[in-house]
Amino acid sequence: QEQALHTIQKAFNHEDVRVRREAIQAFGIIGGPKAVGLLVKALSDDDVRIRSMAATNVGKMGKMTGLIPLLEVVQSREFQKKESAEVRSFFDAIGMVGSNEAIPVLQQILERKSWLGRGTTDELRSGAANALAMIGSPEARAILEAGRDSNDKDIRTACPQALRRQPR
């Protein structure tokens, strides 16, 4: 496995984005602490598809070590400017990790007020609500249940939609 990681790491640093994407996929399959570390590094790649794939693979591994970097990304100002697919992949990854430690950040994003860039705020709220639903704990569910009665129409919309998608 160490030999395979070394070879894949060379591909991970390749200039061709297709080669780097294959490396990201391989890290997701191999797993382990070193793979998680390299996937976390890929969360800041120049290519949107690589960032999204890296986030998804970190989420699939369900490792707490990957949760903090994912949460840092979704809280950054730059994240609000990201494409919808990338936003979804990061929130889905947080949901896949399935940790209650993500709840305070997700709740803050869900309830954040915004006067400008309303479309992006809606996407972030929807992503946060879906991640809470994926976490599925009583605490996460309570936030979504409370969101049904919010004074904010967008929160009242996002929370029930997420609850409908929540695995039972």
C-alpha positions in Angstrom: 0.0 0.0 0.0 2.9 2.4 0.8 4.4 1.8 -2.7 1.0 2.5 -4.3 0.6 5.7 -2.3 4.0 6.8 -3.4 3.2 6.2 -7.1 -0.2 7.9 -6.8 1.3 10.9 -5.0 3.4 11.5 -8.1 0.2 11.5 -10.2 -1.4 13.8 -7.6 1.3 16.5 -8.3 1.0 16.1 -12.1 0.3 19.2 -14.2 -2.5 17.4 -16.2 -5.8 17.8 -14.4 -7.0 14.4 -15.7 -4.1 12.7 -14.1 -4.7 14.5 -10.8 -8.4 13.5 -10.9 -7.4 9.8 -11.2 -5.1 10.2 -8.2 -7.9 11.8 -6.2 -10.1 8.8 -7.0 -7.3 6.4 -6.1 -6.8 8.1 -2.7 -10.5 7.7 -2.0 -10.3 4.0 -2.7 -7.1 3.4 -0.7 -8.0 5.5 2.3 -5.8 5.8 5.4 -4.4 8.8 7.1 -1.9 9.7 4.4 -4.6 9.6 1.7 -6.9 11.8 3.9 -4.0 14.3 4.3 -3.5 14.5 0.5 -7.2 14.8 -0.2 -7.4 17.7 2.3 -4.6 19.3 0.4 -6.6 18.9 -2.8 -9.5 20.9 -1.3 -7.6 24.0 -2.4 -6.6 22.8 -5.9 -7.1 25.2 -8.8 -9.6 22.9 -10.6 -13.2 22.9 -9.3 -13.7 19.2 -10.2 -10.6 18.2 -8.2 -11.8 20.2 -5.2 -15.3 18.6 -5.4 -13.9 15.1 -5.9 -11.5 15.5 -3.0 -14.4 16.8 -0.7 -16.6 13.8 -1.7 -13.8 11.3 -1.0 -13.0 12.9 2.4 -16.7 12.6 3.2 -16.9 9.0 2.1 -14.0 8.1 4.3 -16.0 9.6 7.2 -12.8 10.6 9.0 -12.9 13.4 11.6 -9.5 14.5 10.4 -11.1 15.7 7.2 -14.1 17.4 8.9 -12.3 20.4 10.2 -10.8 21.4 6.8 -14.2 20.9 5.1 -15.8 23.2 7.7 -13.1 25.8 7.2 -13.7 25.9 3.5 -17.5 26.3 3.8 -17.0 29.1 6.3 -14.7 31.1 4.1 -15.8 34.2 2.1 -14.5 32.7 -1.1 -16.9 29.7 -0.7 -19.9 31.9 -1.3 -18.7 32.5 -4.8 -18.3 28.8 -5.7 -20.3 27.0 -8.3 -23.5 25.1 -7.2 -22.0 21.7 -7.8 -19.0 22.4 -5.7 -21.1 23.9 -2.9 -23.2 20.8 -2.9 -20.2 18.4 -2.8 -18.7 20.1 0.2 -21.9 20.1 2.2 -22.6 16.5 1.2 -19.1 15.6 2.3 -19.7 17.2 5.7 -23.0 15.2 6.0 -21.3 12.0 5.0 -18.8 12.4 7.9 -21.9 12.4 10.1 -20.5 14.2 13.1 -22.4 16.3 15.5 -19.3 18.5 15.7 -20.3 20.0 12.4 -23.7 21.1 13.7 -22.8 24.6 15.1 -21.2 25.6 11.8 -24.1 24.2 9.8 -26.6 26.0 12.0 -24.8 29.3 11.7 -24.8 29.0 7.9 -28.4 28.0 7.8 -29.5 30.9 9.9 -27.1 33.5 8.5 -28.7 36.7 7.3 -27.7 38.2 3.9 -28.9 41.2 2.0 -26.7 40.8 -1.0 -26.1 37.7 -3.1 -29.4 36.2 -2.1 -29.0 33.3 -4.5 -25.8 32.1 -3.0 -27.2 32.4 0.5 -30.1 30.2 -0.5 -27.6 27.6 -1.9 -25.6 27.7 1.3 -28.7 27.4 3.5 -29.9 24.5 1.4 -26.5 22.8 1.6 -26.3 23.3 5.3 -29.8 21.9 5.8 -29.1 18.9 3.7 -25.9 18.2 5.6 -27.8 18.4 8.9 -30.3 15.9 7.4 -27.5 13.6 6.4 -26.0 13.7 9.9 -29.4 12.6 11.1 -28.8 12.9 14.8 -31.5 14.1 17.2 -29.7 17.4 17.6 -29.4 17.9 13.8 -33.0 17.0 13.3 -34.1 19.4 16.0 -32.5 22.3 14.1 -34.3 21.3 11.0 -37.6 20.9 12.8 -37.3 24.3 14.4 -36.5 25.8 10.9 -40.0 24.9 9.8 -41.3 27.7 12.0 -38.6 30.3 11.2 -39.6 33.9 10.4 -37.3 33.6 7.4 -39.1 32.1 4.4 -36.0 30.6 2.9 -35.2 28.7 6.1 -38.9 27.6 6.2 -38.4 26.2 2.7 -34.9 24.6 3.1 -35.5 22.7 6.4 -38.6 20.7 5.3 -37.0 19.9 2.0 -34.0 18.5 3.8 -36.1 16.6 6.2 -37.9 14.9 3.3 -34.6 13.7 2.0 -33.4 12.5 5.4 -32.7 8.8 5.5 -34.9 7.1 8.1 
